[in-house]
Amino acid sequence: MRLSSLFASPLTCLFISACVFSPSANAQDRTTEQGEAQISDPNVECTPYQYPPVTNAENNFPSSWTVATIISGDSEAQAKYQEIESLIPNIPPKGTQPDSLVGDWGDFTYDPSDPDCWWTFAKCTTPKIPGIPDDVADLPEASPDTFGYAFDDGPNCSHNAFYDYLLSQDQKATMFYIGSNVMNWPLEAQRGLADGHEICVHTWSHRYMTSLTNDEAFAELWYTMQMIKLVVGVTPTCWRPPFGDVDDRIRAIADALGLTTIMWQYDSNDWRVGSGNVTEADIDANYMDLITAAENGTFSTSGTIMLTHELNNFTMSEAVKFYDQLASAFSYLVPIGVALNVTTPYVEDGYTLPSFAEYISGTHTGSVTGSDDGSPNGSGIGGSTSSGNSTIAKKSGTTKVSLSRVGSFASVILTAGIRLVL
């Protein structure tokens, strides 16, 4: 079995810049979501800044881009882990760290009958252990010809032009945020909620989750949830495992934390461009395969999900490039929570998503009620959108996007074998 892996160090940025709908920022405001959203220069966007709520709490969280562990003295995390520990199946971690952290399984042996419902091995999405909910890999019959619009690996520091484009289309999506990115780019994370997107968890350090010990896997999810709560003001109830690497042990931990596991049917492989022999043409072809399938009626009874990313200039540019074709091929492009009729996507009261019926009728933004600044914990989330029905008008004419590649994206492709127990 061949596995490809993105080396999960801080995800280096490439940039997408807009030439028509991102106003220039004469005075750069790096203190509020609204100010940060006005910056159109990706070099400025990706210049680090201090955000006091994060700075003041950084000792309560793991270091960014390190495998999360329960912080010494964190009584709340320790109590929660002890509460759910008995619910975790007795399934050992896969492989041997540190190689397994990046998907190099070495000589790891695994039963070919797939007793753990290990997605990386068999693309299994129906747990073998009773009581663990199925993964969401496609969309129900209630939403035929529907595309679950979603992006992994955010918030990207240079995403303003991309988010501006989504605003121009009155398009909402599900954003799977990495805890370390939220810690490093908090105002960018706030924009996700302010723009009406659904926020979900994508772990703390983007490692292969089945390689982690129980307490590490717990901490990867727990501290991402807590960081999103600190910064954005909400606690998500959905997550996606990096690389899709999940088994029944990891599912049980996520479920005990109130997180629904979201997977996919189609893979754009957009993150792999520049790695090995993967070209931009290959990714274009992957998008077109999905579009052709939709045009041929493949999703006439239920909708689908494709894996795409907010990772860098190329992945965001591909999303813009193929948006019109996706919107034409599918009847509806909606956040995954909307397709599933999850109208209360967060633990906190006061935040709702529209139902599927409401969304396709034109109500693209749910209600937001909280403290005076728009969040229950005073995170200062501003209003790129208003609560209630969406007030963002679709811009007429052609939106132009200027692609400017700055910096480089480093990735490592690892090929590793899994030894089957025959």
Disulfide bonds with the S-S distance in Angstrom:
Cys46-Cys157 1.92
Cys117-Cys124 1.95
Cys200-Cys238 1.90
